[in-house]
Amino acid sequence: MLERDNLETYVHEVTNILENNGVEILEYEQLDMFDSNTMEPLKRIDVPDQRYHNRIYKIYRSGYMWNGKVLRKAKVDVLIAHD
């Protein structure tokens, strides 16, 4: 089993390889707006406050884009407000 430092080094190296070859890592933060073009909702969570409608609640995995084309959508949970 890889030690934590070895795993972090490996992830860093793979990230550098992707970025050096023009692959953009699509990273998001909680409460960013949901975008169906670059994100796949795993779960929709009802909230009473309209201010949080269509916002990201949780990020499970980053997405990837290359030359303007989505290779893999980010997987997220999205908040949905109901009146």
C-alpha atoms as one frame of an Amber mdcrd trajectory, in Angstrom:
protein
   0.000   0.000   0.000   1.259   3.465  -0.870   2.144   5.784   1.931   0.268
   9.083   2.071   3.285  11.108   0.838   3.793   8.723  -2.083   0.125   8.945
  -3.026   0.148  12.745  -2.878   3.280  12.807  -5.050   1.642  10.464  -7.555
  -1.546  12.580  -7.718   0.535  15.738  -8.167   2.530  14.158 -11.011  -0.604
  12.916 -12.806  -2.207  16.356 -12.428   0.893  17.981 -13.945   0.863  15.544
 -16.884  -2.802  16.300 -17.580  -2.334  20.064 -17.345   0.829  19.993 -19.502
  -1.190  18.241 -22.202  -3.985  20.800 -22.204  -6.438  19.007 -19.929  -8.252
  21.447 -17.656  -9.366  20.125 -14.275 -12.851  21.395 -13.494 -12.879  22.071
  -9.781 -15.760  23.634  -7.923 -16.575  24.795  -4.404 -19.625  24.372  -2.252
 -22.387  26.858  -3.186 -21.028  27.484  -6.693 -23.817  27.521  -9.278 -24.696
  24.150 -10.781 -23.931  23.840 -14.519 -25.416  20.821 -16.289 -22.877  21.202
 -19.107 -19.953  20.382 -16.822 -21.590  18.694 -13.823 -23.633  15.575 -13.168
 -26.004  15.708 -10.197 -25.872  12.604  -8.022 -28.472  13.827  -5.575 -30.950
  16.719  -5.462 -31.487  18.123  -1.986 -34.603  20.142  -1.172 -34.045  23.426
   0.664 -36.591  26.062   1.713 -34.407  29.070   0.859 -34.549  30.275  -2.769
 -31.070  31.852  -2.425 -29.557  28.357  -2.495 -31.505  27.095  -5.497 -29.301
  25.365  -8.076 -26.186  25.607  -5.897 -23.634  22.854  -5.287 -23.941  21.181
  -1.909 -21.222  18.533  -2.130 -18.499  17.677  -4.648 -17.622  14.006  -5.122
 -15.225  14.224  -8.038 -13.681  16.855 -10.304 -14.410  16.981 -13.993 -12.031
  17.302 -16.948 -12.095  19.351 -20.145  -9.795  19.241 -23.157  -9.871  21.653
 -26.093 -13.246  22.993 -24.947 -14.814  19.524 -24.783 -15.913  17.951 -21.508
 -14.130  14.628 -21.045 -15.771  13.838 -17.722 -18.361  15.815 -15.799 -17.847
  16.665 -12.153 -20.130  14.701  -9.823 -21.999  16.825  -7.291 -25.058  17.076
  -5.097 -27.212  20.081  -5.947 -29.606  22.127  -3.793 -33.134  22.673  -5.128
 -35.450  25.257  -3.552 -39.179  24.671  -3.476 -41.845  27.242  -2.678
